[in-house]
Amino acid sequence: MITVSEVMPLLLGNCPGFRPTWEEHVAWWKGQERGDYNDAAEFARYLVESYERGETTEFPAAFTMLEKILNEGDEDARGLATVGIIEGIQTVASHSCGAQVFIAWLGDTSRVAWAQIEKLWEGKHSLMDVIRAEKAH
C-alpha cells in the first residue's frame, strides 16, 4: 500500500524533469514544514506549465503513477492524489490552457476522481461555496 510519504518520491522518480522545480520549491520553504498538499500543488502546477510549453513526454509516466497511487494508496495517499493533484491541475489549468486537455492522460480511476472533483465544484465559485454545500448535506 502506497502511503502519503511515498507519493512525492514516486512522482519525482517518474518525472525527472520535475526535479529542478521540486528543488526550488523545497528551498523556498527554508527547512520549514511544506505540507503534503503544498507539495502536490507544486506538482500540479508543474504539469500545467509543462503542457503550456508543449513538454508532455513525461505525462504518460506521471499519469500512470497518479493512477497507481489512486488504486494502491492508503486513504491519505488517495486524498492527496485526488485533492492535491487532480483538483490542483483543474484549478491551475482553469486560468490558462483549460483543464479538459489533461483528460486524455487519465486512467480509469483518475477519470472517476476527476469527474467527482468537477461535480463537487459545479455551480460554485469559491472554496467557501464548496464547504457550505458539503455542510448542507
N, C-alpha and C positions, 0 to 999 in steps of 0.2 A: 504494500500500500504506500503510495506516494504521500509524504507529509508536506505541510506548508513550507517547512525549512528547505525542502528539496526543490521547490518549484523554480526559483530563480537560477540555481546552478544547472538544472536541466535545460532551461531556456537558453542560458548562456552557452551550454555545450552544443546546442542545435543551431545557434545563431551567432557564430563567432564575430560577425560584423557589428553586433550589439556591444561587444566588449569596450570599445572606446567611450561610447555613450554611458555605459554602466560605470566605468571608472570615474568619469566626470560627475555622475550622479552621486556616487559614494563619497568622492572628495568634497562635494558641495556640503554634505552633512557634517563634515569635520568630526567624525567619530561619534556623533550623536545618533540615537536610535532613529532609523529612517522610517521604519514601519513597512510591513509587507505590502500594504496597499499603495504606498508611495512608490515602492519598487515596481509593482505590477503596472502602475500608471506610466512609469518611465518606459517600460517595455511596450505598452500600447502606443505611446507617443512615437517611439522608435519605428514601430511597424507602419504607422500612418505616414510619418515623414519619409520612410523608405519608399512607400508606394508613390508618394508625390514626386520623388526623384527618379522613379522608374526602376528602382532597385528591388526586385521581387524574387530574386533567386533563392533567398533563404525562406521564403514563405511556405513552400511545401513542408520543410522540416519544422518550422515554427508552429504551423497549424496542426501538424501531425502530433507534435509534443503537447500542444494545448488539448487535443482530443484525448491523448493518453492520460493527461492529468485529470480530465473530467471523468474518464472511465475507471481509472485506477487510484485516484486520490482519495484521501480521507475527506471528511466533511469540510474541514478548514481549507484544504488544498483546492477542492472543487469550488468553494465560495470565492477564493482568491482568483481562480481562473475565470469564473463567471462574472463577478462584480468588478474585480480588479482589472482583468484584461479585456474580456468581451465588452463589458459596459464602457470601459476606458476607450477602446477602439471606436465604439459607436459615438461617444461624446466628442473625442478629439476630431474624428473624421467629419462629424456634422458641421464643423466650422471650416472645412476645406474641401476635400475630394468627395465627401459623401460616404456614409458607412456601407452602403449596399455593394460597393466594389469589393469588399472583403468576403462576401458570402461564397464566392467561387472556391475559396480555400478551406472552408469549414467542412468538418466531418459531420457525421450524423448526430452525434451527441452535442457537439458545439452548435449545430444549427438549431437544435431544440433550445439550448441555453440562450442563443441569440434572439430567438423568437420570444422567449419568456421576458427578456430584458426589454425588447421593443414593446411588448404588451404592457409591461409594468409602467413604461413611460408614455404610453398612448394618451393623448389629450392633456398631458401635464407639461408644465413649462419650467418647473424648478424641482429641486430635491425636496423642498418643503411640500410641494403638491404630492409627490410620491409618498412621503411619510404620512401625510394626512389621509391619503387613500388607504394606506395599509392599516392605519389605526381605526378607520371606519369599518373595517371588516372584522 
